[in-house]
């Protein structure tokens, strides 16, 4: 059995799957390129509130703080 290498400097690049009303025009954005205007136009708005702050809160709750995810 060999030595298992240590993985370090782990980074996560969050992406947003964005679509218009009716699931039209699906596209991906790096979160660092995603704007509040895009979030306000996201098709998911028909089901509830969605914003860049919402995304940040989800990331903070889902990703260990040891792994930087936000620009």
N, CA, C and O atoms as CSV, one atom per row, in Angstrom:
chain,resi,resn,atom,element,x,y,z
A,1,UNK,N,N,0.842,-1.173,0.000
A,1,UNK,CA,C,0.000,0.000,0.000
A,1,UNK,C,C,0.890,1.239,0.000
A,1,UNK,O,O,1.805,1.353,0.815
A,2,UNK,N,N,0.617,2.166,-0.916
A,2,UNK,CA,C,1.416,3.373,-1.021
A,2,UNK,C,C,0.904,4.471,-0.105
A,2,UNK,O,O,-0.112,4.333,0.576
A,3,UNK,N,N,1.637,5.546,-0.118
A,3,UNK,CA,C,1.258,6.722,0.671
A,3,UNK,C,C,0.182,7.491,-0.084
A,3,UNK,O,O,0.309,7.739,-1.283
A,4,UNK,N,N,-0.857,7.859,0.613
A,4,UNK,CA,C,-1.938,8.647,0.015
A,4,UNK,C,C,-1.531,10.115,0.065
A,4,UNK,O,O,-1.232,10.634,1.140
A,5,UNK,N,N,-1.515,10.793,-1.087
A,5,UNK,CA,C,-1.101,12.200,-1.093
A,5,UNK,C,C,-2.123,13.073,-0.365
A,5,UNK,O,O,-3.321,12.792,-0.379
A,6,UNK,N,N,-1.633,14.119,0.260
A,6,UNK,CA,C,-2.481,15.061,0.963
A,6,UNK,C,C,-3.032,16.066,-0.032
A,6,UNK,O,O,-2.287,16.664,-0.808
A,7,UNK,N,N,-4.321,16.243,-0.002
A,7,UNK,CA,C,-4.958,17.235,-0.867
A,7,UNK,C,C,-5.044,18.527,-0.070
A,7,UNK,O,O,-5.550,18.544,1.052
A,8,UNK,N,N,-4.547,19.602,-0.655
A,8,UNK,CA,C,-4.563,20.877,0.058
A,8,UNK,C,C,-5.019,21.989,-0.881
A,8,UNK,O,O,-5.150,21.791,-2.088
A,9,UNK,N,N,-5.251,23.133,-0.312
A,9,UNK,CA,C,-5.670,24.318,-1.059
A,9,UNK,C,C,-6.911,24.038,-1.902
A,9,UNK,O,O,-6.962,24.369,-3.086
A,10,UNK,N,N,-7.899,23.428,-1.277
A,10,UNK,CA,C,-9.146,23.098,-1.955
A,10,UNK,C,C,-9.938,24.383,-2.175
A,10,UNK,O,O,-10.065,25.210,-1.272
A,11,UNK,N,N,-10.460,24.535,-3.364
A,11,UNK,CA,C,-11.273,25.697,-3.721
A,11,UNK,C,C,-12.550,25.217,-4.392
A,11,UNK,O,O,-12.590,24.152,-5.008
A,12,UNK,N,N,-13.573,26.014,-4.261
A,12,UNK,CA,C,-14.849,25.731,-4.899
A,12,UNK,C,C,-15.241,26.943,-5.717
A,12,UNK,O,O,-15.182,28.071,-5.227
A,13,UNK,N,N,-15.634,26.724,-6.942
A,13,UNK,CA,C,-16.138,27.804,-7.779
A,13,UNK,C,C,-17.640,27.594,-7.938
A,13,UNK,O,O,-18.069,26.772,-8.747
A,14,UNK,N,N,-18.439,28.333,-7.172
A,14,UNK,CA,C,-19.886,28.152,-7.267
A,14,UNK,C,C,-20.419,28.642,-8.605
A,14,UNK,O,O,-19.951,29.644,-9.146
A,15,UNK,N,N,-21.391,27.930,-9.123
A,15,UNK,CA,C,-22.072,28.340,-10.346
A,15,UNK,C,C,-23.564,28.425,-10.077
A,15,UNK,O,O,-24.094,27.746,-9.197
A,16,UNK,N,N,-24.226,29.264,-10.842
A,16,UNK,CA,C,-25.681,29.422,-10.747
A,16,UNK,C,C,-26.284,28.927,-12.055
A,16,UNK,O,O,-25.880,29.358,-13.135
A,17,UNK,N,N,-27.245,28.027,-11.954
A,17,UNK,CA,C,-28.013,27.613,-13.117
A,17,UNK,C,C,-29.164,28.602,-13.240
A,17,UNK,O,O,-30.077,28.616,-12.414
A,18,UNK,N,N,-29.109,29.412,-14.261
A,18,UNK,CA,C,-30.091,30.487,-14.435
A,18,UNK,C,C,-31.017,30.140,-15.591
A,18,UNK,O,O,-30.584,29.608,-16.613
A,19,UNK,N,N,-32.285,30.448,-15.415
A,19,UNK,CA,C,-33.245,30.280,-16.506
A,19,UNK,C,C,-34.305,31.356,-16.382
A,19,UNK,O,O,-34.515,31.934,-15.316
A,20,UNK,N,N,-34.967,31.609,-17.499
A,20,UNK,CA,C,-36.051,32.579,-17.518
A,20,UNK,C,C,-37.356,31.887,-17.130
A,20,UNK,O,O,-37.381,30.676,-16.911
A,21,UNK,N,N,-38.414,32.642,-17.048
A,21,UNK,CA,C,-39.732,32.089,-16.729
A,21,UNK,C,C,-40.037,30.922,-17.673
A,21,UNK,O,O,-39.763,30.996,-18.871
A,22,UNK,N,N,-40.597,29.862,-17.127
A,22,UNK,CA,C,-40.947,28.688,-17.923
A,22,UNK,C,C,-39.755,27.812,-18.261
A,22,UNK,O,O,-39.814,27.018,-19.200
A,23,UNK,N,N,-38.677,27.948,-17.506
A,23,UNK,CA,C,-37.443,27.165,-17.702
A,23,UNK,C,C,-36.816,27.409,-19.086
A,23,UNK,O,O,-36.139,26.534,-19.626
A,24,UNK,N,N,-37.041,28.583,-19.643
A,24,UNK,CA,C,-36.486,28.923,-20.955
A,24,UNK,C,C,-35.087,29.521,-20.809
A,24,UNK,O,O,-34.752,30.096,-19.774
A,25,UNK,N,N,-34.282,29.379,-21.852
A,25,UNK,CA,C,-32.955,30.002,-21.930
A,25,UNK,C,C,-32.030,29.608,-20.773
A,25,UNK,O,O,-31.440,30.469,-20.121
A,26,UNK,N,N,-31.913,28.342,-20.532
A,26,UNK,CA,C,-31.049,27.837,-19.458
A,26,UNK,C,C,-29.592,28.184,-19.749
A,26,UNK,O,O,-29.110,27.978,-20.863
A,27,UNK,N,N,-28.886,28.716,-18.734
A,27,UNK,CA,C,-27.467,29.013,-18.865
A,27,UNK,C,C,-26.793,28.966,-17.499
A,27,UNK,O,O,-27.451,29.057,-16.463
A,28,UNK,N,N,-25.475,28.822,-17.515
A,28,UNK,CA,C,-24.688,28.766,-16.289
A,28,UNK,C,C,-23.850,30.026,-16.152
A,28,UNK,O,O,-23.319,30.549,-17.133
A,29,UNK,N,N,-23.741,30.507,-14.912
A,29,UNK,CA,C,-22.892,31.651,-14.587
A,29,UNK,C,C,-22.017,31.284,-13.401
A,29,UNK,O,O,-22.484,30.660,-12.448
A,30,UNK,N,N,-20.749,31.670,-13.457
A,30,UNK,CA,C,-19.961,31.617,-12.229
A,30,UNK,C,C,-20.611,32.610,-11.269
A,30,UNK,O,O,-21.033,33.690,-11.683
A,31,UNK,N,N,-20.691,32.251,-9.994
A,31,UNK,CA,C,-21.342,33.157,-9.046
A,31,UNK,C,C,-20.658,34.520,-9.019
A,31,UNK,O,O,-21.317,35.541,-8.827
A,32,UNK,N,N,-19.352,34.542,-9.209
A,32,UNK,CA,C,-18.626,35.815,-9.203
A,32,UNK,C,C,-19.063,36.729,-10.352
A,32,UNK,O,O,-18.845,37.939,-10.288
A,33,UNK,N,N,-19.671,36.173,-11.394
A,33,UNK,CA,C,-20.172,36.960,-12.527
A,33,UNK,C,C,-21.677,37.209,-12.453
A,33,UNK,O,O,-22.233,37.921,-13.288
A,34,UNK,N,N,-22.323,36.629,-11.466
A,34,UNK,CA,C,-23.788,36.719,-11.348
A,34,UNK,C,C,-24.162,38.035,-10.670
A,34,UNK,O,O,-23.544,38.424,-9.679
A,35,UNK,N,N,-25.166,38.713,-11.200
A,35,UNK,CA,C,-25.531,40.033,-10.690
A,35,UNK,C,C,-26.885,40.001,-9.993
A,35,UNK,O,O,-27.680,39.091,-10.229
A,36,UNK,N,N,-27.156,40.985,-9.138
A,36,UNK,CA,C,-28.485,41.089,-8.528
A,36,UNK,C,C,-29.591,41.234,-9.578
A,36,UNK,O,O,-30.712,40.772,-9.366
A,37,UNK,N,N,-29.281,41.866,-10.694
A,37,UNK,CA,C,-30.276,42.020,-11.762
A,37,UNK,C,C,-30.633,40.672,-12.382
A,37,UNK,O,O,-31.799,40.407,-12.676
A,38,UNK,N,N,-29.625,39.821,-12.580
A,38,UNK,CA,C,-29.905,38.472,-13.078
A,38,UNK,C,C,-30.748,37.686,-12.081
A,38,UNK,O,O,-31.711,37.017,-12.457
A,39,UNK,N,N,-30.376,37.773,-10.808
A,39,UNK,CA,C,-31.135,37.051,-9.777
A,39,UNK,C,C,-32.593,37.503,-9.761
A,39,UNK,O,O,-33.495,36.681,-9.596
A,40,UNK,N,N,-32.828,38.802,-9.932
A,40,UNK,CA,C,-34.195,39.334,-9.923
A,40,UNK,C,C,-34.997,38.839,-11.129
A,40,UNK,O,O,-36.226,38.782,-11.073
A,41,UNK,N,N,-34.312,38.484,-12.215
A,41,UNK,CA,C,-34.978,38.019,-13.427
A,41,UNK,C,C,-35.035,36.490,-13.521
A,41,UNK,O,O,-35.562,35.955,-14.497
A,42,UNK,N,N,-34.501,35.782,-12.518
A,42,UNK,CA,C,-34.461,34.311,-12.544
A,42,UNK,C,C,-35.882,33.757,-12.544
A,42,UNK,O,O,-36.757,34.264,-11.842
A,43,UNK,N,N,-36.101,32.716,-13.335
A,43,UNK,CA,C,-37.419,32.093,-13.425
A,43,UNK,C,C,-37.930,31.514,-12.128
A,43,UNK,O,O,-39.136,31.326,-11.971
A,44,UNK,N,N,-37.038,31.227,-11.190
A,44,UNK,CA,C,-37.451,30.667,-9.900
A,44,UNK,C,C,-38.227,31.695,-9.070
A,44,UNK,O,O,-38.884,31.334,-8.094
A,45,UNK,N,N,-38.155,32.945,-9.446
A,45,UNK,CA,C,-38.882,33.999,-8.711
A,45,UNK,C,C,-40.379,33.697,-8.634
A,45,UNK,O,O,-41.053,34.154,-7.711
A,46,UNK,N,N,-40.904,32.935,-9.591
A,46,UNK,CA,C,-42.328,32.592,-9.565
A,46,UNK,C,C,-42.687,31.706,-8.370
A,46,UNK,O,O,-43.861,31.580,-8.021
A,47,UNK,N,N,-41.682,31.097,-7.746
A,47,UNK,CA,C,-41.919,30.206,-6.609
A,47,UNK,C,C,-41.535,30.812,-5.270
A,47,UNK,O,O,-41.854,30.248,-4.223
A,48,UNK,N,N,-40.854,31.952,-5.286
A,48,UNK,CA,C,-40.426,32.571,-4.039
A,48,UNK,C,C,-39.297,33.542,-4.291
A,48,UNK,O,O,-38.900,33.778,-5.432
A,49,UNK,N,N,-38.793,34.093,-3.229
A,49,UNK,CA,C,-37.741,35.094,-3.327
A,49,UNK,C,C,-36.392,34.439,-3.607
A,49,UNK,O,O,-36.043,33.425,-3.004
A,50,UNK,N,N,-35.647,35.031,-4.523
A,50,UNK,CA,C,-34.325,34.533,-4.904
A,50,UNK,C,C,-33.427,35.741,-5.115
A,50,UNK,O,O,-33.819,36.706,-5.771
A,51,UNK,N,N,-32.222,35.688,-4.559
A,51,UNK,CA,C,-31.307,36.820,-4.671
A,51,UNK,C,C,-29.872,36.335,-4.497
A,51,UNK,O,O,-29.637,35.178,-4.148
A,52,UNK,N,N,-28.924,37.222,-4.740
A,52,UNK,CA,C,-27.513,36.884,-4.505
A,52,UNK,C,C,-27.283,36.622,-3.017
A,52,UNK,O,O,-26.497,35.742,-2.665
A,53,UNK,N,N,-27.948,37.364,-2.146
A,53,UNK,CA,C,-27.817,37.120,-0.703
A,53,UNK,C,C,-28.320,35.720,-0.337
A,53,UNK,O,O,-27.733,35.051,0.513
A,54,UNK,N,N,-29.397,35.285,-0.974
A,54,UNK,CA,C,-29.909,33.941,-0.742
A,54,UNK,C,C,-28.843,32.903,-1.110
A,54,UNK,O,O,-28.611,31.955,-0.360
A,55,UNK,N,N,-28.198,33.084,-2.266
A,55,UNK,CA,C,-27.161,32.156,-2.711
A,55,UNK,C,C,-26.007,32.126,-1.710
A,55,UNK,O,O,-25.514,31.053,-1.362
A,56,UNK,N,N,-25.579,33.289,-1.250
A,56,UNK,CA,C,-24.492,33.373,-0.275
A,56,UNK,C,C,-24.858,32.623,1.000
A,56,UNK,O,O,-24.028,31.896,1.546
A,57,UNK,N,N,-26.080,32.788,1.479
A,57,UNK,CA,C,-26.518,32.089,2.693
A,57,UNK,C,C,-26.539,30.577,2.495
A,57,UNK,O,O,-26.175,29.830,3.403
A,58,UNK,N,N,-26.960,30.121,1.324
A,58,UNK,CA,C,-26.951,28.685,1.041
A,58,UNK,C,C,-25.516,28.168,1.042
A,58,UNK,O,O,-25.232,27.120,1.621
A,59,UNK,N,N,-24.612,28.902,0.395
A,59,UNK,CA,C,-23.211,28.479,0.370
A,59,UNK,C,C,-22.606,28.429,1.764
A,59,UNK,O,O,-21.897,27.482,2.105
A,60,UNK,N,N,-22.888,29.446,2.566
A,60,UNK,CA,C,-22.346,29.468,3.928
A,60,UNK,C,C,-22.865,28.302,4.757
A,60,UNK,O,O,-22.148,27.784,5.613
A,61,UNK,N,N,-24.086,27.890,4.515
A,61,UNK,CA,C,-24.662,26.781,5.262
A,61,UNK,C,C,-24.251,25.415,4.751
A,61,UNK,O,O,-24.327,24.429,5.484
A,62,UNK,N,N,-23.813,25.345,3.490
A,62,UNK,CA,C,-23.530,24.054,2.878
A,62,UNK,C,C,-22.043,23.733,2.738
A,62,UNK,O,O,-21.671,22.564,2.641
A,63,UNK,N,N,-21.196,24.751,2.727
A,63,UNK,CA,C,-19.771,24.543,2.476
A,63,UNK,C,C,-18.980,24.895,3.734
A,63,UNK,O,O,-19.148,25.973,4.305
A,64,UNK,N,N,-18.129,23.983,4.150
A,64,UNK,CA,C,-17.298,24.208,5.325
A,64,UNK,C,C,-16.493,25.489,5.160
A,64,UNK,O,O,-15.959,25.756,4.084
A,65,UNK,N,N,-16.406,26.279,6.218
A,65,UNK,CA,C,-15.721,27.575,6.163
A,65,UNK,C,C,-14.233,27.463,5.834
A,65,UNK,O,O,-13.607,28.465,5.489
A,66,UNK,N,N,-13.664,26.278,5.933
A,66,UNK,CA,C,-12.246,26.097,5.586
A,66,UNK,C,C,-12.009,26.190,4.081
A,66,UNK,O,O,-10.871,26.355,3.639
A,67,UNK,N,N,-13.077,26.084,3.295
A,67,UNK,CA,C,-12.945,26.095,1.850
A,67,UNK,C,C,-13.504,27.392,1.280
A,67,UNK,O,O,-14.719,27.545,1.161
A,68,UNK,N,N,-12.636,28.312,0.933
A,68,UNK,CA,C,-13.098,29.602,0.403
A,68,UNK,C,C,-13.930,29.405,-0.861
A,68,UNK,O,O,-13.542,28.663,-1.764
A,69,UNK,N,N,-15.080,30.080,-0.912
A,69,UNK,CA,C,-15.946,29.918,-2.071
A,69,UNK,C,C,-16.372,31.250,-2.681
A,69,UNK,O,O,-16.845,31.285,-3.817
A,70,UNK,N,N,-16.215,32.318,-1.959
A,70,UNK,CA,C,-16.707,33.585,-2.457
A,70,UNK,C,C,-15.552,34.495,-2.846
A,70,UNK,O,O,-14.491,34.482,-2.222
A,71,UNK,N,N,-15.782,35.291,-3.897
A,71,UNK,CA,C,-14.703,36.202,-4.332
A,71,UNK,C,C,-14.388,37.242,-3.280
A,71,UNK,O,O,-13.510,38.080,-3.485
